[in-house]
Amino acid sequence: MEIRQKGCVVTGAGSGIGRGIALALADAGARGVVVADVQLDRAEAVCSELEAKGTMARPFLCDVRRSESVEQLAEMAWRELGHVEILCNNAGVIATGAGFDATDDDLRWQFEVNVYGVFNGCRAFGRRFLASGTKAWICNTASHHAVGTPTKGVATYVATKHAVLGFADAFRLEYGESIGFSVLCPGIINTDLWDAGRNRPAELGSAFEGSDQNHAALEAYGMSPETVGKLVVKGIQTEEFFIWTHPYSMELIEKRYREGRDSIQRQWPDGPLPMHKRTPGKV
């Protein structure tokens, strides 16, 4: 999909991958970019960077957990940009710790931002994209965790990213003739995700400080968000569904495939029953 002269919206764009995507969209010739974030000062700072590149940019204070906030974002984007064709649902948070130690608030916070936020964006913008009748694109930020890479200490986060992939896969089946969909599956990226707890609302357990150990690991081994932004732009331009940041994800995909294949072969050594021999409601 061509990006030049398109109107774009990026959530969670005040820092990290979202900022990287916004900068890359500007470099690709986007007509304008709305920078949405739960921290307005950060969104405004990124807008200044975009404007320095000659790109129209507008900040917007948005809590993606709230459908009404995302609806207001959509209304503002069309009003300010004149038209919108690209949405990047990027806002995301993480709470680390042993899986069984996760609290109800840990679970709700991550699902509300990572999953509800993606759904709210897809619904609010998707309806408008369909009504406009012009080609549009939605890119949802998931993770390499979305394709089967469980990691100790982030069970609830992993679950949310599986849901992000599920939404995108179902939506492209239902709306793919009118709207293109991508799923960004980043590996280790040097972002502020380690400190996402700074924005945790009081009603969901209040803010908390991130782990210095996680911060050090991301700085040492993480890919730059600017590089990720360029990969996202390229993926949209070439109309890819999966957008990967690290080739090692191939090993993870193959591992999941082998596990599924081998279990089916063990459980059904003679293969599946022919369709005409199956009894409704039974395997």
Steps between C-alpha positions, in 0.01 A plus 500: 500500500629844411566720805576827326231761564309271734354602834638287784424440868735325743406415859761475772708726277650717772799267531648169392366308203210741453737792465713295260196424286389864496847617388516233230155592367614861472815394315283297263303810403190478718280806462448524875536297818291512817718405795278348767629420846390486862774757575425818305841659557669205331257512210571869455876439498465241222280740304782752512733241348251427223443865423875547471480248215232707331213269596171620642472361853237522771526371860204339671455385859344156467428216739451205264329303777199728458294460185374858530859629508585308183183627330609853585843422356341388172279807479795729565720320247253539214431860598866600519645289218206512263527127436653196671611179332750344741457407866774347713360358824826499692426595862600223738603426859653216698510383862765242580506232767425133557177400325308381804599816687322726252217697658158569355614856441814382317282299265237769446755775437687307233187369328334842505797670333641223280176333389210739560721778362561311177132409466388857572733632231401239242130561559504881508728542200389186316139618481614831359735332254212287369275803471765696308528237231871568453786260561618502861742312722510398867822381666469351848805465721515150647828326589704196410313361802187498281624201300599275786801631688402477867750657738510462875377802689268646233212252476225763499683708240545195276127430520413852388725475197340174391170689510638782284598249232161333526315825443709593197471155345120498543459858381695444178274205420190710561610836356808420295344598169476860618762540774852363515635364829849448638624359829833629625681225693806665656766321695718684753479874431666781694186680620345631821275194528705392801360810677141476373379494860560874523163549326299237685175660622407502866184297444714215363759484774676837466836579341818304568866525409645273234787258550849642455612153394244496218605850401865399477414193290294701253774759463765235449320267261203688364454616142442873458137615470595706194606180322171337595311800360671456164412130498134585569490750215657248263254233614202725433639604162546138395169402665637236736277346765787403732773757558806355678792675664719198570565205265536262797119503518515231229625252760207581726246457220650168395503375859129573537426336164693184589330471837156530340580264213654232722211502747245459220697211352514327841132549572379425146752245364267409212426863419170688540171335416361586154234769521219263392571265793494762772213517748379854580625605841764226514863479388 
